Amino acid sequence: MSGARDLGLTHVALPVTDLDSSVAFYSAYARMQVVHRRPQVVWLSDKTRPFAIVLIESPEVPFPVVPFAHLGVACASRAEIDELTDRAREAGCLIAGPLDYGPPVGYWAFIRDPDGHTLEVSFGQEVGLTIESA
């Protein structure tokens, strides 16, 4: 793999208090998987592009990423959003949604990870289309 793939935005790093709980959350709600692990650090990727969420184990998370700041993950359908929000509601971690804001925002929901960071799951956002046409 060429080093050129490592140009541009490559990762976001989040402090977490329990690596295993956070890995389970991002696996369940964002289709992420562990691509690198070492003591107190895990890299997660959905393997669709060279981008990772880096989880760094910390004794506390004093400043979680909270709405409207969030990590955004595109989903394949409205049905997937509905399934994820149903699961999040049952788990007590649904913050808001699902809501339909139409183009270019789409159908979305906010879900809270184990440390209070916000994950947005969405369908119908036009991020890729907007970037391609710019």
N, C-alpha and C positions, 0 to 999 in steps of 0.2 A: 504494500500500500504506500502510495506516495505521500511525502510530507506536505505536499501542496493541499491536501485535504484539510490540514490544520490551519487554514487561513480563515480569518473572520471570527465570529462569535462561536466558541467551542464548548462552553459550559457555564453553569450557574452553580454556585456552592451554597449549601444550606447547613447550618448547625442543627444537629438533632441529638436528642438525649438517649435514644435507643435505636441503633442501626437496624436490628432485625425487624422492629415494628415499622420503621420507615420504609425499609425494603418491601415488606409485605404490603403496605399501603400503596406505594407507587407501582408495584406489580399488579395489584388488584384494580386500581383506578386509572392508570396511565399506560398500561402495557409495557412497563419498563422492566429490564432485567439487568442483573449484575454483570458488568463487563470487566471489572477490576475490583479487587478487594485487598486491603492491607490493614494492619491494626488501626482502628479508629477511623477508617476512611473506606467508603464504597463509591464506585462510579456506576451509575445506572444509565442505560440507553434503550431506546425503542428500536435501534438499529436502522432507522429510516434515513438518517443523515449523520454526519460527524458532530454530534452534540451530546453532552452528558449532563446529568444532574449529579453533582458531587456532594455526597452526604458526609459530614464531618462530625464525629461523635464529640459532644460537649456536655459538661455537667448541667448546663441550663441553656435555654434559648430565650434571652431577654427581649429580643426584637424580631418576632416572627414576621414573615411576609403576609400581610393582612389586606383584605379588600380595601381599595380596589387594586392594589399591588397583588400580583398573582403569577403563577406559572400557568401557561395555557397549553392544552392538549386537544388536538382535533380528533374527533371520532368519526366512524364510518356512516352513522345514521342517527336519526332522531330516536329510534328504538334503543340504540346503545346508550344514549344519554338518559333515556327513561329508566333503563335497567340499572345504570350506575347510580342515578339519584335515588331510586328505590332502595338499593343496597346501602347507600350513604345515610338515607333517612333512618333505616332500621338500625344502623350502627351508631346513630347519633352524631354524625359528622357532616351532615348537609347544612350548608350555610344559607344558600339561596337557590331557587330554581326548581325545576327547569323553567326558563323564561324564553320567549321568542321575540327577539328584537328586529327580525327581518334582516335583509342584506344591508351592510356587509357584516353585521355582528352575529347574526344567526341565532340558533337555539343553544342555550348554554345554562350551566349551573356552576356554583362555587361549592367546593368540598374542602373541609378542614383536615389536614394531615395530623398525625399524633402529637406534633409540637406546635400546632396552631398556624402553620404555613397554609396559604390558600392555593388550591389547585382549581383551575377552571377547565371543565370539559365542555366541548362545543361541537356543533355540527352546522355547516353552512357559512362559516366565516370565510371571507374572501381574502385571506392573507396571501396565499400563493398566487392567486389571480392578480391581486394588487401589485405584488412585487414583480411578477412577469411583465405587467403592462407599464411599469414605471420606467 
